[in-house]
Amino acid sequence: MGLEDKLPEGIVTAKLEDLVNWSRENSTWPLLFGLACCAIEMIATGTARHDIARYGSELFRASPRQADLMIVSGRVSNKMAPVIKRLHDQMLEPKWVIAMGICASAGGPFNNYAIIQGVDKIIPVDVYVPGCPPRPEALLYAMDKLREKQGRETFAMRRRDDLAAAMVAPADIESLTGLRKRQPA
Amino acid sequence: MLNVSPRHREYETLPGLNNPAIPACAPLPQGETEDTARIVERFGDDVLAAGLHLGQQIVHIRPERLLELANFVRSDEKLAYEALTDVSAIDRSQLPIDESDARFQTVYQLRSYTRKRHLMIVCPAEDGEQPSVPSLAPVFQGAIWPEREVYDLMGIRFDGHPDPRRILMPENWPNHPLRKDMPVGGEPVPFSLTWEDPEFETLGTQILPAESIAPTVPPGMSREHMIVNMGPHHPSTHGVLRLVVELDGEDVLGVDADLGYLHSGFEKTGENKRYKDFVYYTDRMDYLSAMSNNLGYCLAVEKLLGIDVPERAQVIRVIMVELQRIASHLFWLSTHVLDISGTGMSLLMYATLERERILDLFEMVAGARLTISYIRIGGVWKDLPSAFMPRLQDVINILPGKFDEYEAMLTAGPLWQERLEGIGYLSREDAINMGLTGPMLRGSGVDWDLRRDMPYGGYENYDFDVPISTLGDCYGRYVIRMEEMRQSVRIIKQAMANLPDGLYRTDNRKVSLPPRAELDVSMEALIHHFKLMTEGFQVPPGMVYHAIEASKGELGFFVYSDGSAKPYRLHVRGPSFNNLFAISKMCRGNMLSDIVANIGSIDIVLGEVDR
């Protein structure tokens, strides 16, 4: 029974959602973008021994318009925060964020005037990786976790209206204070 | 509610036990040397104090004659302090000083390459609305950026400075963070809160105030020309460096570097941590050569403490630092080739494989790859495991062949030469006057290496050559770094042959922890352990500048101790910061595409530039 019995060889059926998710999972292009120590481990993940190409993510794109994944690899300073926010806003949907290392996740050892205590204060984060810095294996594990998440996504999760509500007006990107004003009271 | 946030945690002893002698000022220099006598003879009563302190020549001078003194020590043949390597400042508001004393002091480090001497000049800043001292920029170009940094972080105005802007913090930052009346900042640790705590409601919604500023044209650039912004998100700037480039067609007319996108407040953090706790932070400054940073800091503190490091620890340190130099240079090579040839991905893959072998060795001794913290105050963390030496031997056997392989791909290659030769030229005079160090200095024909000329940590026992090049361009610096890797292998071989037995860490229990086994049998060891873990060790008052030859140049630590367990002032002279100053001079007259070659050739690490 079923449709497969009636179809000629070489044709399979699947949900469109699964197919789309499958292709997204296996070819997530990260943004070529390093901040601090973790960036070195991110580069190490990309080189021969750890070989991020196994995940289809070896193509680090320098333009945010072409990237699907932002790996925030290091501490985010007050001066850098607006830049990161802008880069994230320039990435096209669907997009994901990995906060690599404890600094990007929660500020880490730098609890001081200069560093923002976690990049999730300015952009939404999908996967947090602990470590200072995380080993390449830890980043690969985070990629695995991200794939799991991508695999569970539905089209409804990315409805235009919902996205529009999360969008930020270009004028607001100019200042972090502007962003804060947009936060629900 | 349990609250262990770092803002409220006090490391100090109980109030009744506080030592009234803390805080104390660093003692004034005593005695005299040939150089200080010559300066005193010339400047008379305007020299407030001069002499030796912890083996360093220090001169305290009145601000009115600072500029004259700088001119004198530079041009006088018998002094010949040609280079200014560092500028820092101390806010003495929490020290027991007289009311008539100035609150701020600026500290200058001068270096004579011909006479192999070091001189520290201390100058009290004139108090007032804003404290001020005369700028040394007319004498030393190398003062321009460090003085901007002091102005930015400490709020001291430099009269006569050609470019008095902030350099690290955003232009509209409200205060000068390194002043003692400024708090460390930051937020309480959220994990210590309970669910009932009202602070949970604000978590994830709090954003620190930091306006981004509308881009302005840097001083000296004209809107007549095309002005291109490069970075802070750019694949070839090796991190978050931003360059504003003024172009006429494809020719570069001027470059203005905008720093601070990775400013992490290392110095302020260090002033609020106990001495031993800052070792872990040094890893994260120049994260490509963590071992060198550990060593520089530990040597500075050891100099203050006046403790000796066991022979075995010294040799282990040399092995580690030289391995780190190779690893750092390999990473430099791979990214440099990637930047320049665009498609040279293969060398990135090859060279990082060799780097991974070295990281494996680090992992073997310390359990970490990148941020290692293996070198500690008084020695190293643990002894070498028995399997280490054979593995090291394997790596050392492989490396020289690999260097040959890389050189065969590059050195004589016409494309490689075409992209590097004559690019980023720096004359010998410029390199010295700008306060450049490391391969940047040697690439312009200055025969100077701190390991050989001012030996530290037992380097006087090794036989090695210091490669220099008189080309002064990117190619010369490339050749130097390749040769330095070979020399490092040579040093490691000698160290391996002469590794003595004995302690790997000093047995001075006031500074280093007793071994775990001793805690079970000795009450005294337990007390030492408890004291070290709860209070840390107190360091006698003094101020010290210690520099080492890190892979990128002179890495200096300036530490001012007030007698307590935390540094009163901690300043880091990052080699990348001072070397990056040359970018403007190097790029002028070259093409736009050569900027990438120049950045790679300086070998910057933004963690160290911005600190």
Interface residues (C-beta under 8 A of the other chain):
Chain A: L32 F33 G34 L35 A36 C37 A39 I40 E41 I43 A44 T47 A48 R49 A62 P64 G74 R75 S77 N78 K79 M80 A81 P82 V83 L87 A106 G107 P109 F110 N111 N112 Y113 A114 I115 I116 Q117 D120 K121 I122 C132 P133 R135 E174 S175 L176 T177 L179 R180 Q183 P184
Chain B: P6 M169 P170 P177 M182 P183 V184 G185 G186 E187 V189 P190 G204 T205 Q206 I207 L208 P209 A210 E211 S212 A214 P232 H233 H234 P235 G239 V240 G260 Y261 L262 H263 S264 G265 K268 T269 Y280 Y281 D283 R284 Y287 L288 F331 L348 M349 Y350 T352 L353 E356 R369 L370 T371 L606 G607 D610
